[in-house]
Amino acid sequence: MSIMTDSNHTPSCYANTSTPYRYSPGINKVDYSAAFSTLGLISNLIAFIVLIRSFNQTKSHSRSFFLIFLGGLVITDFMGLLVTGSFVISFYVTRVDWTKSDPGCHFCNFMGMSMVFYGLSPLLLGATMATQRFIGINHPFASSSKMTKTRTISMMLMVWFVAGSISLLPLAGFGSYHIQTPGSWCFLNMTSKTSDWGFALLFSLVGLISIATSILLNTVSVVTLFKVYCGAERRQRNRDYEAEMMLQLILIMTIATVCWCPLLVFIAQTAFARTGFEVKYLLLCIRFATWNQILDPWVYILFRRSVLRRVNPHADWSRTSIISSSSSIRDNVHRFTRCTLGPNLRSDVPEDPEKLNVMPSSPITPSSPSPRLIGSEL
């Protein structure tokens, strides 16, 4: 691929465009980058071992599919930290000037593609996991009959393919990558060219849409799961693992939203304004987004029922405990409402002894409630 140059024969990835660049190897210490990368790599390695053990022990098909997605997410975060962290640490150790060592922009293009690929992949995987859980909870029979391990792996590979295709667009002429201050990494090139700001906007919108999809589908899934816990259907389907999976998925979604939204919104605003990046804000948002790769694995490590039981062995983390807690909350609300309204409730609305769980004063023995009523009142 030929590298575009300006009038001074400077490669486009190093040209002094509206994307500011200043070679400054002393802007940061290698200790911070090394500690940051090491912590993330160790965390993801521990999470991967935990996921392998859980996968070998699980007997639930839906949980095994979910663990495959989690494994893909751990691999993505691990490789993202390994690839990008290696370049950043080597820059601070060797103080290499890539504008002189790599005039062909090979480093810059590879680093830029890595940033885009390992940035979009976790967000797209989160949206895919939310979709899979939404179908599994709302349409369990269709999901169990159509979802297989091969199809799950194929979906994960498709997510990587989509993220990889987007990262390769600058090599095809749509957008470009540019070296960023202090010279240790490359990212989107923000110029007035339509292809450059269009590619930046595409990156931002894909990430924001993925986060919005995860929030929407996870919210619907949680509401549905709560209704099933408190409704008559709870005796028919085991929801223990689904509650654990939804808890982990919600935490993953929350971390991704908090860590990535500042960067994605900042890129979208810059693309619409067609101006260059503010270096200090870009660095702050990038470092904030990188925390996603460190915090994600601790969701799988800590928020499991086996760990929660060890933390608080006296608590009951089973489905029955959740149901009884929900029923207790509902009864307390009913009693609080009756005490608050007082005589107005009694004068306007006739009391139903069966609903208020009060024995009637009449000597007539009440008939046994139907099984459906029993299921709805537990």
C-alpha positions in Angstrom: 0.0 0.0 0.0 1.4 3.4 -0.9 1.6 6.0 1.8 0.2 9.4 1.0 2.6 12.3 1.6 2.4 16.0 1.9 4.4 18.6 -0.1 7.5 18.0 2.1 7.3 14.2 1.5 6.2 13.6 5.0 4.1 10.4 5.4 0.4 11.3 6.1 0.5 9.5 9.5 3.2 11.9 10.7 2.2 15.0 8.8 1.4 18.1 10.9 -2.3 18.1 10.3 -5.1 19.4 12.5 -4.4 16.3 14.7 -1.6 17.7 17.0 1.5 15.7 17.7 4.5 16.4 19.9 7.3 14.0 20.5 7.6 13.9 24.3 8.9 10.6 25.7 9.3 12.2 29.1 5.6 13.0 29.5 5.0 9.8 31.4 7.0 7.2 33.3 7.4 3.6 32.2 6.4 2.5 35.7 2.8 3.6 35.3 2.4 1.9 31.9 4.1 -1.3 33.0 2.1 -1.6 36.2 -1.1 -0.8 34.4 -0.5 -3.4 31.7 0.7 -6.0 34.1 -2.3 -5.6 36.3 -4.7 -6.0 33.4 -2.8 -9.0 32.0 -2.8 -10.9 35.3 -6.5 -10.1 35.9 -7.5 -11.4 32.5 -5.3 -14.5 32.9 -7.0 -15.3 36.3 -10.4 -14.7 34.8 -9.7 -17.0 31.9 -8.6 -19.8 34.3 -11.8 -19.3 36.3 -13.9 -19.4 33.2 -12.3 -22.7 32.0 -13.1 -24.3 35.4 -16.6 -23.0 35.4 -17.2 -24.2 31.8 -16.0 -27.7 32.7 -18.2 -27.9 35.7 -21.4 -26.4 34.3 -24.3 -28.6 33.2 -26.5 -25.8 31.8 -26.4 -25.3 28.1 -27.4 -21.6 28.3 -24.6 -21.0 30.8 -22.0 -22.8 28.7 -22.9 -20.5 25.8 -22.6 -17.5 28.0 -19.2 -18.6 29.3 -18.0 -19.0 25.7 -18.8 -15.3 25.1 -17.1 -14.4 28.3 -14.1 -16.3 27.3 -14.0 -14.4 24.0 -14.2 -11.1 25.9 -11.4 -12.1 28.2 -9.2 -13.1 25.2 -10.0 -9.8 23.5 -9.1 -7.7 26.6 -5.9 -9.7 27.2 -4.6 -9.4 23.7 -5.6 -5.7 23.6 -3.5 -5.0 26.6 -0.6 -7.2 25.4 -0.4 -5.6 21.9 -0.9 -2.0 22.8 1.0 -2.2 26.1 4.0 -3.7 24.5 4.4 -0.8 22.1 3.8 1.8 24.7 6.3 0.3 27.2 8.9 -0.1 24.5 8.5 3.5 23.6 9.2 4.7 27.1 12.2 2.3 27.5 13.9 2.9 24.2 12.5 6.5 23.5 12.2 5.6 19.9 11.0 8.2 17.4 8.7 6.4 15.1 8.8 9.2 12.5 12.4 8.3 11.9 12.4 4.6 12.6 9.3 3.8 10.6 8.9 6.2 7.7 6.5 3.8 6.0 3.8 4.2 8.7 3.7 0.4 9.3 3.8 0.9 13.1 1.2 3.7 13.0 -1.2 1.7 10.9 -0.9 -1.4 13.0 -1.2 0.5 16.2 -4.2 2.4 14.9 -5.9 -0.8 13.8 -5.2 -2.4 17.1 -6.8 0.5 19.0 -9.9 0.4 16.8 -10.2 -3.4 16.8 -9.7 -4.0 20.5 -11.9 -1.0 21.3 -14.9 -2.0 19.3 -14.7 -5.8 19.9 -15.7 -5.7 23.7 -18.5 -3.3 23.0 -19.9 -5.5 20.1 -19.4 -8.6 22.2 -21.4 -7.0 25.0 -24.2 -6.2 22.6 -24.1 -9.8 21.3 -24.2 -11.2 24.8 -27.1 -9.0 25.7 -29.0 -10.2 22.6 -28.3 -13.8 23.4 -29.5 -13.4 27.0 -32.6 -11.5 25.8 -33.5 -14.4 23.5 -32.7 -17.0 26.1 -34.9 -15.4 28.7 -37.8 -14.3 26.6 -37.8 -17.1 24.1 -36.2 -20.0 26.0 -37.5 -22.9 23.8 -36.4 -21.3 20.5 -33.0 -20.5 22.0 -32.4 -24.0 23.4 -33.3 -25.6 20.0 -31.3 -23.2 17.8 -28.3 -22.2 19.9 -25.3 -24.6 19.8 -21.7 -24.2 20.7 -20.7 -24.1 17.1 -23.1 -21.3 16.4 -22.0 -19.4 19.6 -18.4 -19.6 18.4 -19.4 -18.5 14.9 -21.2 -15.4 16.4 -18.1 -14.5 18.3 -15.9 -14.9 15.3 -18.4 -12.7 13.3 -18.0 -10.0 15.9 -14.3 -10.0 15.6 -14.6 -10.0 11.8 -16.8 -6.9 11.9 -14.5 -5.1 14.3 -11.5 -6.1 12.1 -13.2 -4.9 8.9 -13.9 -1.5 10.4 -10.2 -1.2 11.6 -9.0 -2.0 8.0 -11.1 0.8 6.4 -8.3 3.4 6.6 -6.0 1.0 4.6 -8.7 1.0 1.9 -8.8 4.8 1.8 -11.7 5.6 4.1 -10.1 7.5 7.0 -6.5 7.4 8.2 -4.4 6.9 11.3 -2.1 9.5 12.8 0.6 9.4 15.5 -0.5 10.9 18.8 1.3 12.7 21.6 3.7 11.7 23.1 4.6 9.4 20.1 3.9 6.0 21.7 0.6 5.3 19.9 -1.5 6.0 16.9 -5.2 6.6 16.6 -7.8 8.4 14.4 -6.6 11.2 12.2 -9.0 14.2 12.6 -8.8 16.4 9.6 -11.3 18.4 7.5 -11.4 15.6 4.9 -14.7 13.8 4.7 -13.2 10.4 4.9 -11.3 11.2 8.1 -14.1 12.7 10.1 -16.5 10.2 8.6 -14.4 7.2 9.9 -14.1 8.8 13.3 -17.9 9.3 13.4 -18.4 5.6 12.3 -16.1 4.4 15.1 -18.0 6.5 17.7 -21.5 5.6 16.5 -20.8 1.8 16.3 -19.6 2.0 19.9 -22.5 4.1 21.2 -25.1 2.0 19.3 -23.6 -1.2 20.9 -23.8 0.3 24.4 -27.4 1.5 23.8 -28.4 -2.0 22.5 -26.9 -3.6 25.6 -28.7 -1.2 27.9 -32.1 -1.7 26.2 -32.0 -5.5 25.9 -30.5 -6.0 29.4 -33.2 -3.8 30.9 -36.0 -5.8 29.2 -34.3 -9.1 30.3 -34.0 -8.0 33.9 -37.7 -6.9 34.0 -38.8 -10.2 32.4 -36.6 -12.2 34.8 -37.9 -10.4 37.8 -41.5 -11.1 36.7 -40.7 -14.8 36.3 -39.1 -14.9 39.8 -42.3 -13.4 41.3 -44.8 -15.0 39.1 -46.4 -18.4 38.7 -43.9 -19.5 36.1 -41.1 -19.7 38.6 -41.9 -23.4 39.5 -41.5 -24.4 35.9 -38.0 -23.0 35.1 -34.8 -22.9 37.0 -33.5 -19.3 37.0 -30.5 -19.5 39.4 -27.9 -19.4 36.7 -29.8 -16.9 34.6 -29.8 -14.5 37.6 -26.1 -14.9 38.0 -25.5 -14.4 34.3 -27.6 -11.3 34.2 -25.8 -9.8 37.2 -22.4 -10.3 35.5 -23.8 -8.9 32.2 -25.2 -5.8 33.8 -21.9 -5.1 35.6 -20.0 -5.6 32.3 -22.5 -3.2 30.6 -22.1 -0.6 33.4 -18.3 -0.7 33.3 -18.3 -0.4 29.5 -20.7 2.5 29.6 -18.8 4.4 32.2 -15.4 3.8 30.7 -16.2 4.2 27.0 -18.9 6.8 26.7 -16.6 9.8 27.5 -14.3 8.8 24.7 -17.0 8.0 22.2 -18.9 11.2 22.9 -15.7 13.2 22.7 -14.8 11.7 19.3 -18.4 12.3 18.0 -18.3 15.9 19.1 -14.9 16.4 17.5 -16.0 14.8 14.2 -19.1 17.0 14.0 -17.1 20.1 14.7 -14.4 18.9 12.2 -11.6 20.1 14.4 -8.5 18.4 15.8 -8.3 16.5 19.1 -7.6 18.3 22.3 -4.5 16.3 23.4 -5.1 16.5 27.2 -8.8 15.4 26.8 -7.9 12.6 24.4 -5.3 11.2 26.6 -7.6 11.4 29.6 -10.5 9.6 27.8 -8.2 6.9 26.4 -6.8 6.1 29.8 -10.3 6.1 31.2 -11.4 3.6 28.4 -8.5 1.3 29.1 -9.8 0.7 32.6 -12.5 -1.4 31.0 -10.0 -4.1 30.1 -8.8 -4.2 33.7 -12.2 -4.1 35.5 -14.0 -6.6 33.2 -12.2 -9.7 34.4 -12.9 -9.0 38.0 -16.7 -9.2 37.3 -16.2 -12.9 36.4 -13.7 -13.5 39.2 -15.7 -12.0 42.1 -19.4 -12.0 41.2 -20.1 -15.7 41.2 -22.4 -17.5 43.7 -19.5 -19.6 45.0 -17.5 -16.4 45.8 -20.6 -14.6 47.3 -21.3 -17.5 49.6 -17.7 -17.3 50.9 -17.9 -13.6 51.4 -21.2 -13.9 53.3 -21.8 -17.6 54.2 -24.9 -16.7 56.3 -26.8 -15.2 53.3 -28.9 -17.3 51.0 -28.1 -16.6 47.4 -30.5 -19.1 46.0 -33.6 -18.5 43.9 -35.9 -19.3 46.8 -34.3 -16.5 48.9 -34.8 -14.0 46.1 -38.4 -15.0 45.7 -39.1 -14.8 49.5 -37.3 -11.4 49.6 -39.4 -10.1 46.8 -42.6 -11.3 48.5 -41.6 -9.8 51.8 -40.9 -6.4 50.1 -44.3 -6.6 48.4 -46.1 -7.4 51.7 -44.4 -4.6 53.5 -45.5 -2.2 50.8 -49.1 -3.4 51.1 -49.0 -3.0 54.9 -47.4 0.5 54.6 -50.1 1.5 52.2 -52.9 0.4 54.5 -51.4 2.2 57.5 -50.8 5.4 55.5 -54.2 5.6 53.9 -55.9 4.5 57.1 -59.7 5.1 57.3 -59.8 6.4 53.7 -58.9 3.1 52.4 -61.4 1.3 54.5 -64.2 3.7 53.7 -63.7 3.9 50.0 -62.5 0.4 49.1 -64.0 -2.7 50.7 -61.4 -5.0 52.2 -60.8 -8.3 50.6 -60.0 -10.8 53.4 -58.3 -13.1 51.0 -55.9 -10.5 49.6 -55.1 -9.0 53.0 -54.3 -12.4 54.5 -56.9 -11.7 57.4 -59.2 -14.4 58.6 -62.9 -13.5 58.0 -65.1 -13.0 61.0 -67.8 -15.2 59.5 -68.0 -18.7 60.8 -68.2 -20.0 57.2 -65.0 -21.8 56.2 -63.5 -20.1 53.2 -62.8 -22.2 50.2 -59.3 -23.2 49.3 -57.6 -20.8 47.0 -56.8 -22.0 43.5 -53.2 -23.2 42.7 -52.8 -20.2 40.5 -53.5 -17.9 43.4 -51.0 -19.7 45.6 -48.3 -19.4 43.0 -49.0 -15.7 42.6 -48.9 -14.9 46.3 -45.7 -16.7 47.2 
